[in-house]
Amino acid sequence: MTQQIESNNYIKKENDIFNLEKKELGENVVLCKNISKTYKLPGAEDRVTALKDINLNDQSEVRPIKKGEFVMIRGPSGGGKTTLLNILGTLDSEFEGELEILGTKITNQSTDEFLSKMRLKNIGFVFQTFNLISTMTAIGL
């Protein structure tokens, strides 16, 4: 009897999938103003622009990322997706512009200790590939 009730609930939920209630989102988690990143080419004076004036704020076309929101970044190969994720994930603090995560400003003056604590407590990464060390097991840790 329990299985039948569960399957009936499942069917009901499946049929109601397009009638979802709008979820109320929380506070701003990520705000960006004019984030830019360039790389210097070794042995040359030229610089490559990876990001130019990325904005996620209330005054821009793309709003800040809010708590509870699902966000996807897509674009062509070489379009700066990984560079942006490295900046938002506090792995790269050498950039121009303003970045605020959970109300805290991140700058090139932010210490490695501060950034690693920020990542430990507030930021998670889901990689496209496993990025595991092939010679280790979970037991070996």
BELRAKA-V539329 format. One record per backbone hydrogen bond with DSSP energy under -1.0 kcal/mol. CO is the residue of the C=O (numbers start at 1). NH is the residue of the N-H. Records with the same first field share a line. If there is no record, write none. Layout:
CO = NH ; NH
This chain:
1 = 5
2 = 6
3 = 7
4 = 8
5 = 9
6 = 10
7 = 11
8 = 12
9 = 13
10 = 14
11 = 15
12 = 16
14 = 17
16 = 19
27 = 67
29 = 102
30 = 65
31 = 100
32 = 56
33 = 98
35 = 54
36 = 96
37 = 50 ; 51
39 = 48
41 = 44
46 = 41
48 = 39
51 = 37
54 = 35
56 = 32
57 = 60
62 = 57
65 = 29 ; 30
66 = 69
67 = 26
76 = 79
80 = 84
81 = 85
82 = 86
83 = 87
84 = 88
85 = 89
86 = 91 ; 92
87 = 90
93 = 95
96 = 36
98 = 33
99 = 106
100 = 31
101 = 104
104 = 101
107 = 110
111 = 115
112 = 116
113 = 117
114 = 118
115 = 119
116 = 120
117 = 121
118 = 122
119 = 123
133 = 136
